[in-house]
């Protein structure tokens, strides 16, 4: 079973994503702030680290920068903040697997996560 760490401060969104991804066979661990997310990522093995951008203590970008060289996992963002195609290309070059926009459908989310973890 593939393990996912989802760092999201909105508890309702976090729980919804956990249920959606859990229903298709992923083991999802939640963190509601950057500090705890980093600690979990450094202490457990995850196949994917899914990050919100706007968190109360630091941004998802900051978490990615802190973890990407020392924690071997795939990384993706799940955010309502729109980014340009050029920015997505830059992110992919730096190691981000995908940038998933909120709101999303169950089919879209599970399809994108499936492609990342293939």
Secondary structure, DSSP 8 states (H G I E B T S, - for coil): --EEEEE-S-HHHHHHHHHHHHTTT-EEEEESSHHHHHHHHHHS--SEEEE-S--SSS-HHHHHHHHTTTS-SEEEEEESS---HHHHHHHHHTTEEEEEESS--HHHHHHHHHHHH-
